[in-house]
Amino acid sequence: MQPSETLELSLQLLRQPSVTPLDHSCQDIMAERLGKIGFNIETMRFEDVDNLWARRGNQAPVFCFAGHTDVVPTGHLDAWNSDPFLPEIRDGKLYGRGSADMKTALAAMVVASERFVAKHPHHKGSIAFLITSDEEGPSINGTVKVVETLEARNEKMTWCLVGEPSSTNTLGDIIKNGRRGSLNAKVTVKGKQGHVAYPHLAINPIHTASKALAELCDTVWDQGNEYFPATSFQISNINAGTGATNVVPGSMSILMNWRYSTEVTADELKARTLEILQRHHVDYEIEWTLSGLPFLTPVGELVNAASQAIQEVTGTQAELSTSGGTSDGRFIAPTGAQVLELGVLNATIHQINEHTDVCDLEPLAEIYEKILEKLLA
């Protein structure tokens, strides 16, 4: 049987060993296809990261497909049943690094755009692509820099569909219409090293911080809302001591993370944390890192278009969700764009023998095309 257009392009992209931050010609492959149907191609390289901004049309509204060509490292090659960059189809599944996260979605985006433009060469508004090779890495020179460039020239997106693998059990069963924020803290608790037999001559930072840590763990930060679960707090690492049983440690290092909802701000989380530490008389230093702000796209034009398209193609009634980690949508939403994530199943992302169902590829392209129809035809 002749491979579908979406499968053919997926295979071409999967053969590129684009381990973050390398793009390895993936964007060139996409740009060549898009250029042939009237997209203006603009490459934006920041440091070691390749980014693509492609746009067809110069009027609003702007519908943008967003995604990334970089993939996570493969791990030990001998653990794979086949070469992760020589994609194989076995038992109806397409194996290869990036098959789920998210090269098949990129292929579906391109094919959907080609088909839509062929039917509607004079469509409303504009179609755009924002593609980076920095999503799986530090996310410093990728989407965030492209967005800054677009904002500086007042080039706005109206709607943005990120091709992250959002589906859980069947294609299109989940639409991510938001993500929680992520706040990190590295706390260094100061003490005084000494002999455990002479505790009055030492200050044990584990002891002095223990009540504060217990209160942080027990704190209810908020109740969440109809879209978001309550904010969660986790201590991900604690390190103290010399390894000896008879030495009181001189300091302790603690790593903390909050995955937070739109019911609270990062500044409010910081203030409450500092109040707890100070009330328990902890001698500390703290370094904050904000990985991403929470964002939410309520039911509206984009969510409705996606839900209807999924229903028409698969018969599935999609569920809205904000669960999971962060995505590059966190850089796009603050511009005012409606943002959602919709892609293939996420069961094997970042895993050995990553794969996706071949039978989902053409339906995904059809869903993307129908979304374009509903918004720009």
PATIZA-311438 format. One line per field, with one value per residue (C-alpha): residue number from 1; residue in three letters; x, y, z. Coordinates in nm, 2 decimals, always signed. Example, Ala and Ser with C-alpha at 12.3 -4.5 7.8 and 13.67 -1.06 7.14 Angstrom:
# PATIZA-311438
i = [1_2]
aa = [ala_ser]
X = [+1.23_+1.37]
Y = [-0.45_-0.11]
Z = [+0.78_+0.71]
This chain:
# PATIZA-311438
i = [1_2_3_4_5_6_7_8_9_10_11_12_13_14_15_16_17_18_19_20_21_22_23_24_25_26_27_28_29_30_31_32_33_34_35_36_37_38_39_40_41_42_43_44_45_46_47_48_49_50_51_52_53_54_55_56_57_58_59_60_61_62_63_64_65_66_67_68_69_70_71_72_73_74_75_76_77_78_79_80_81_82_83_84_85_86_87_88_89_90_91_92_93_94_95_96_97_98_99_100_101_102_103_104_105_106_107_108_109_110_111_112_113_114_115_116_117_118_119_120_121_122_123_124_125_126_127_128_129_130_131_132_133_134_135_136_137_138_139_140_141_142_143_144_145_146_147_148_149_150_151_152_153_154_155_156_157_158_159_160_161_162_163_164_165_166_167_168_169_170_171_172_173_174_175_176_177_178_179_180_181_182_183_184_185_186_187_188_189_190_191_192_193_194_195_196_197_198_199_200_201_202_203_204_205_206_207_208_209_210_211_212_213_214_215_216_217_218_219_220_221_222_223_224_225_226_227_228_229_230_231_232_233_234_235_236_237_238_239_240_241_242_243_244_245_246_247_248_249_250_251_252_253_254_255_256_257_258_259_260_261_262_263_264_265_266_267_268_269_270_271_272_273_274_275_276_277_278_279_280_281_282_283_284_285_286_287_288_289_290_291_292_293_294_295_296_297_298_299_300_301_302_303_304_305_306_307_308_309_310_311_312_313_314_315_316_317_318_319_320_321_322_323_324_325_326_327_328_329_330_331_332_333_334_335_336_337_338_339_340_341_342_343_344_345_346_347_348_349_350_351_352_353_354_355_356_357_358_359_360_361_362_363_364_365_366_367_368_369_370_371_372_373_374_375_376_377]
aa = [met_gln_pro_ser_glu_thr_leu_glu_leu_ser_leu_gln_leu_leu_arg_gln_pro_ser_val_thr_pro_leu_asp_his_ser_cys_gln_asp_ile_met_ala_glu_arg_leu_gly_lys_ile_gly_phe_asn_ile_glu_thr_met_arg_phe_glu_asp_val_asp_asn_leu_trp_ala_arg_arg_gly_asn_gln_ala_pro_val_phe_cys_phe_ala_gly_his_thr_asp_val_val_pro_thr_gly_his_leu_asp_ala_trp_asn_ser_asp_pro_phe_leu_pro_glu_ile_arg_asp_gly_lys_leu_tyr_gly_arg_gly_ser_ala_asp_met_lys_thr_ala_leu_ala_ala_met_val_val_ala_ser_glu_arg_phe_val_ala_lys_his_pro_his_his_lys_gly_ser_ile_ala_phe_leu_ile_thr_ser_asp_glu_glu_gly_pro_ser_ile_asn_gly_thr_val_lys_val_val_glu_thr_leu_glu_ala_arg_asn_glu_lys_met_thr_trp_cys_leu_val_gly_glu_pro_ser_ser_thr_asn_thr_leu_gly_asp_ile_ile_lys_asn_gly_arg_arg_gly_ser_leu_asn_ala_lys_val_thr_val_lys_gly_lys_gln_gly_his_val_ala_tyr_pro_his_leu_ala_ile_asn_pro_ile_his_thr_ala_ser_lys_ala_leu_ala_glu_leu_cys_asp_thr_val_trp_asp_gln_gly_asn_glu_tyr_phe_pro_ala_thr_ser_phe_gln_ile_ser_asn_ile_asn_ala_gly_thr_gly_ala_thr_asn_val_val_pro_gly_ser_met_ser_ile_leu_met_asn_trp_arg_tyr_ser_thr_glu_val_thr_ala_asp_glu_leu_lys_ala_arg_thr_leu_glu_ile_leu_gln_arg_his_his_val_asp_tyr_glu_ile_glu_trp_thr_leu_ser_gly_leu_pro_phe_leu_thr_pro_val_gly_glu_leu_val_asn_ala_ala_ser_gln_ala_ile_gln_glu_val_thr_gly_thr_gln_ala_glu_leu_ser_thr_ser_gly_gly_thr_ser_asp_gly_arg_phe_ile_ala_pro_thr_gly_ala_gln_val_leu_glu_leu_gly_val_leu_asn_ala_thr_ile_his_gln_ile_asn_glu_his_thr_asp_val_cys_asp_leu_glu_pro_leu_ala_glu_ile_tyr_glu_lys_ile_leu_glu_lys_leu_leu_ala]
X = [+0.00_+0.13_+0.23_+0.01_+0.15_+0.17_+0.35_+0.60_+0.69_+0.70_+0.96_+1.16_+1.17_+1.23_+1.55_+1.71_+1.90_+1.79_+1.89_+1.84_+1.95_+2.02_+1.76_+1.95_+1.77_+1.42_+1.32_+1.46_+1.25_+0.94_+1.03_+1.08_+0.73_+0.57_+0.76_+0.60_+0.25_+0.32_+0.46_+0.72_+1.01_+1.21_+1.49_+1.59_+1.90_+1.98_+2.31_+2.31_+1.94_+1.76_+1.41_+1.16_+0.89_+0.69_+0.37_+0.13_-0.07_-0.03_-0.37_-0.53_-0.65_-0.33_-0.35_-0.02_+0.10_+0.38_+0.62_+0.97_+1.20_+1.45_+1.41_+1.55_+1.86_+1.80_+1.97_+2.16_+2.11_+2.13_+1.81_+1.61_+1.46_+1.56_+1.77_+1.59_+1.68_+1.60_+1.22_+1.04_+0.68_+0.60_+0.25_+0.09_+0.32_+0.58_+0.90_+1.16_+1.28_+1.03_+0.75_+0.52_+0.70_+0.65_+0.76_+0.44_+0.24_+0.48_+0.42_+0.05_+0.06_+0.24_+0.02_-0.29_-0.17_-0.10_-0.44_-0.62_-0.43_-0.51_-0.88_-0.87_-0.59_-0.75_-0.83_-0.90_-0.62_-0.28_-0.14_+0.19_+0.44_+0.66_+0.91_+1.21_+1.49_+1.52_+1.20_+1.36_+1.66_+1.69_+1.43_+1.63_+1.70_+1.39_+1.02_+1.07_+1.32_+1.10_+0.80_+1.01_+1.11_+0.75_+0.63_+0.89_+0.75_+0.39_+0.33_+0.05_-0.09_-0.47_-0.48_-0.19_-0.21_+0.10_+0.15_+0.25_+0.12_-0.19_-0.39_-0.41_-0.61_-0.74_-0.65_-0.81_-0.95_-0.76_-0.71_-0.46_-0.61_-0.37_-0.07_+0.02_+0.30_+0.63_+0.83_+1.16_+1.36_+1.70_+1.72_+2.06_+2.01_+2.30_+2.42_+2.74_+2.94_+3.04_+3.06_+2.73_+2.83_+2.86_+2.54_+2.56_+2.87_+2.70_+2.38_+2.21_+2.04_+1.83_+1.68_+1.64_+1.45_+1.25_+0.94_+0.94_+0.96_+0.68_+0.46_+0.55_+0.45_+0.12_+0.03_-0.28_-0.17_-0.51_-0.81_-0.76_-1.06_-1.27_-0.97_-0.68_-0.61_-0.49_-0.13_+0.11_+0.44_+0.72_+1.06_+1.26_+1.60_+1.77_+2.14_+2.34_+2.62_+2.96_+2.85_+2.98_+2.75_+2.93_+2.93_+2.66_+2.63_+2.73_+2.46_+2.18_+2.06_+1.70_+1.53_+1.16_+0.90_+0.55_+0.32_+0.07_-0.27_-0.41_-0.55_-0.21_+0.09_+0.45_+0.51_+0.24_+0.40_+0.74_+0.60_+0.43_+0.74_+0.96_+0.71_+0.72_+1.10_+1.14_+0.87_+1.06_+1.38_+1.56_+1.89_+1.88_+1.96_+1.72_+1.75_+1.43_+1.37_+1.04_+1.02_+0.69_+0.37_+0.04_-0.19_-0.55_-0.75_-1.11_-1.38_-1.40_-1.32_-1.01_-1.13_-1.46_-1.30_-1.07_-1.34_-1.57_-1.29_-1.21_-1.57_-1.61_-1.30_-1.29_-1.63_-1.46_-1.59_-1.26_-1.20_-1.02_-0.72_-0.44_-0.24_+0.12_+0.43_+0.52_+0.53_+0.63_+0.27_+0.38_+0.58_+0.30_+0.00_+0.12_+0.10_-0.28_-0.31_-0.55_-0.33_-0.40_-0.21_-0.33_-0.14_-0.09_-0.08_+0.18_+0.22_+0.57_+0.72_+1.09_+1.09_+1.30_+1.12_+0.91_+0.63_+0.29_+0.00_+0.03_-0.34_-0.36_-0.14_-0.39_-0.67_-0.45_-0.38_-0.76_-0.83_-0.57_-0.72_-1.07_-0.96_-0.82_-1.15_-1.35_-1.13_-1.00_-1.21]
Y = [+0.00_+0.35_+0.54_+0.85_+1.20_+1.26_+0.93_+1.01_+1.35_+1.20_+0.94_+1.21_+1.42_+1.12_+1.03_+1.35_+1.30_+1.63_+1.59_+1.92_+2.18_+2.05_+2.09_+1.88_+2.02_+1.95_+2.31_+2.32_+2.03_+2.20_+2.54_+2.40_+2.25_+2.57_+2.80_+2.62_+2.71_+3.08_+3.10_+3.37_+3.19_+3.37_+3.19_+3.31_+3.17_+3.27_+3.13_+2.76_+2.73_+2.73_+2.88_+2.91_+3.17_+3.11_+3.31_+3.30_+3.62_+3.96_+4.02_+3.93_+3.70_+3.49_+3.11_+2.97_+2.61_+2.59_+2.31_+2.18_+1.98_+1.89_+1.56_+1.43_+1.20_+0.84_+0.68_+0.35_+0.25_-0.12_-0.08_+0.01_-0.26_-0.06_+0.25_+0.55_+0.75_+0.49_+0.48_+0.15_+0.04_-0.27_-0.40_-0.07_+0.14_+0.39_+0.36_+0.63_+0.92_+1.20_+0.98_+1.09_+1.41_+1.56_+1.51_+1.34_+1.65_+1.87_+1.66_+1.67_+2.05_+2.09_+1.84_+2.01_+2.35_+2.22_+2.08_+2.38_+2.63_+2.41_+2.44_+2.80_+2.99_+3.32_+3.23_+3.48_+3.62_+3.44_+3.10_+3.08_+2.83_+2.90_+2.61_+2.58_+2.34_+2.44_+2.31_+2.00_+2.19_+2.51_+2.69_+3.01_+3.08_+2.92_+3.02_+3.28_+3.47_+3.44_+3.57_+3.86_+3.94_+3.93_+4.14_+4.40_+4.45_+4.42_+4.10_+3.92_+3.57_+3.53_+3.16_+2.91_+2.53_+2.36_+2.00_+1.85_+1.49_+1.57_+1.25_+0.98_+0.68_+0.77_+1.05_+1.37_+1.26_+1.54_+1.90_+2.09_+2.43_+2.55_+2.46_+2.51_+2.75_+2.61_+2.79_+2.65_+2.74_+2.64_+2.70_+2.68_+2.65_+2.77_+2.59_+2.52_+2.20_+2.01_+1.68_+1.51_+1.45_+1.82_+1.96_+2.28_+2.37_+2.31_+2.42_+2.15_+2.30_+1.99_+2.04_+2.42_+2.38_+2.07_+2.25_+2.50_+2.22_+2.03_+2.34_+2.40_+2.04_+2.08_+2.43_+2.45_+2.71_+2.74_+2.53_+2.54_+2.62_+2.45_+2.43_+2.38_+2.14_+2.30_+2.41_+2.13_+2.17_+1.92_+1.89_+1.72_+1.70_+1.75_+1.73_+1.77_+1.62_+1.47_+1.11_+1.05_+0.96_+1.17_+1.51_+1.77_+1.92_+2.28_+2.35_+2.19_+2.24_+2.19_+2.20_+2.28_+2.31_+2.45_+2.36_+2.63_+2.74_+3.07_+3.12_+3.23_+3.42_+3.34_+3.65_+3.53_+3.18_+3.34_+3.57_+3.29_+3.07_+3.34_+3.41_+3.05_+3.03_+3.35_+3.26_+2.94_+3.14_+2.96_+3.11_+3.07_+3.19_+3.13_+3.14_+3.15_+3.03_+3.08_+2.81_+2.93_+3.12_+2.94_+3.00_+2.92_+2.94_+2.92_+2.79_+3.01_+3.02_+2.80_+2.55_+2.52_+2.47_+2.20_+2.02_+2.02_+1.91_+1.61_+1.52_+1.52_+1.32_+1.07_+1.09_+1.16_+1.42_+1.58_+1.67_+1.99_+1.95_+2.15_+1.86_+1.77_+1.97_+2.29_+2.36_+2.64_+2.76_+2.94_+3.18_+3.25_+3.29_+3.61_+3.79_+3.75_+3.46_+3.18_+2.87_+2.50_+2.17_+1.89_+1.59_+1.22_+0.99_+1.07_+0.72_+0.66_+1.01_+1.04_+0.66_+0.38_+0.25_+0.57_+0.51_+0.63_+0.46_+0.49_+0.50_+0.83_+1.03_+1.10_+1.17_+1.42_+1.60_+1.60_+1.75_+2.02_+2.10_+2.12_+2.36_+2.59_+2.55_+2.66_+2.96_+3.09_+2.96]
Z = [+0.00_-0.09_+0.22_+0.30_+0.24_+0.62_+0.68_+0.39_+0.54_+0.89_+0.78_+0.61_+0.93_+1.16_+0.96_+1.08_+1.40_+1.54_+1.91_+2.09_+2.00_+1.65_+1.38_+1.13_+0.82_+0.95_+0.91_+0.56_+0.47_+0.60_+0.46_+0.11_+0.11_+0.26_+0.02_-0.27_-0.15_-0.10_+0.25_+0.32_+0.48_+0.76_+0.94_+1.29_+1.44_+1.80_+1.93_+1.85_+1.79_+1.45_+1.43_+1.15_+1.11_+0.79_+0.70_+0.42_+0.40_+0.56_+0.72_+1.05_+1.19_+1.21_+1.27_+1.37_+1.39_+1.65_+1.74_+1.76_+1.55_+1.83_+2.01_+2.34_+2.34_+2.25_+2.55_+2.49_+2.13_+2.22_+2.42_+2.11_+1.89_+1.59_+1.51_+1.65_+1.35_+1.09_+1.15_+1.11_+1.09_+1.29_+1.37_+1.25_+1.47_+1.36_+1.57_+1.60_+1.82_+1.77_+1.63_+1.91_+2.03_+1.78_+1.42_+1.30_+1.41_+1.22_+0.91_+0.96_+0.99_+0.66_+0.47_+0.62_+0.51_+0.16_+0.12_+0.27_+0.04_-0.26_-0.18_-0.05_-0.23_-0.13_+0.24_+0.50_+0.72_+0.74_+0.82_+1.00_+1.14_+1.44_+1.46_+1.70_+1.77_+2.14_+2.31_+2.46_+2.58_+2.79_+2.59_+2.59_+2.22_+2.07_+2.07_+2.34_+2.12_+1.81_+2.00_+2.13_+1.77_+1.65_+1.94_+1.87_+1.52_+1.64_+1.45_+1.64_+1.64_+1.69_+1.74_+1.80_+1.78_+1.93_+1.81_+2.14_+2.19_+2.39_+2.33_+2.60_+2.49_+2.14_+1.89_+2.00_+2.33_+2.51_+2.41_+2.63_+2.66_+2.92_+3.14_+3.50_+3.59_+3.72_+3.99_+4.13_+4.44_+4.55_+4.93_+5.11_+5.49_+5.69_+6.00_+6.19_+6.14_+6.46_+6.64_+6.71_+7.07_+7.13_+6.97_+7.18_+6.98_+6.64_+6.45_+6.26_+5.95_+5.90_+6.25_+6.21_+5.88_+5.95_+6.09_+5.81_+5.55_+5.71_+5.70_+5.33_+5.26_+5.44_+5.30_+5.08_+4.83_+4.66_+4.56_+4.19_+3.96_+3.69_+3.46_+3.70_+3.99_+4.31_+4.32_+4.41_+4.60_+4.59_+4.75_+4.48_+4.64_+4.99_+5.04_+5.36_+5.55_+5.49_+5.48_+5.83_+6.11_+6.37_+6.19_+6.22_+5.87_+5.82_+5.55_+5.37_+5.01_+4.91_+4.57_+4.55_+4.28_+4.26_+3.97_+4.01_+3.88_+3.77_+4.12_+4.25_+4.12_+4.14_+4.36_+4.61_+4.63_+4.69_+4.96_+5.15_+5.13_+5.27_+5.55_+5.66_+5.65_+5.85_+6.10_+6.18_+6.22_+5.93_+5.83_+5.46_+5.11_+4.82_+4.44_+4.24_+3.88_+3.70_+3.43_+3.30_+3.37_+3.37_+3.08_+2.99_+2.67_+2.77_+2.55_+2.24_+1.87_+1.88_+2.13_+1.95_+1.61_+1.74_+1.93_+1.63_+1.40_+1.62_+1.65_+1.27_+1.20_+1.48_+1.64_+1.97_+2.22_+2.33_+2.69_+2.79_+3.02_+3.17_+3.32_+3.25_+3.23_+3.04_+2.67_+2.44_+2.46_+2.78_+2.57_+2.31_+2.54_+2.71_+2.37_+2.38_+2.14_+2.21_+2.25_+2.26_+2.22_+2.00_+1.88_+1.88_+2.19_+2.45_+2.60_+2.48_+2.46_+2.57_+2.61_+2.45_+2.14_+2.12_+1.87_+1.74_+1.56_+1.18_+1.15_+1.35_+1.11_+0.83_+1.07_+1.25_+0.92_+0.85_+1.20_+1.14_+0.80_+0.93_+1.20_+0.93_+0.74_+1.04_+1.11_+0.78_+0.50]
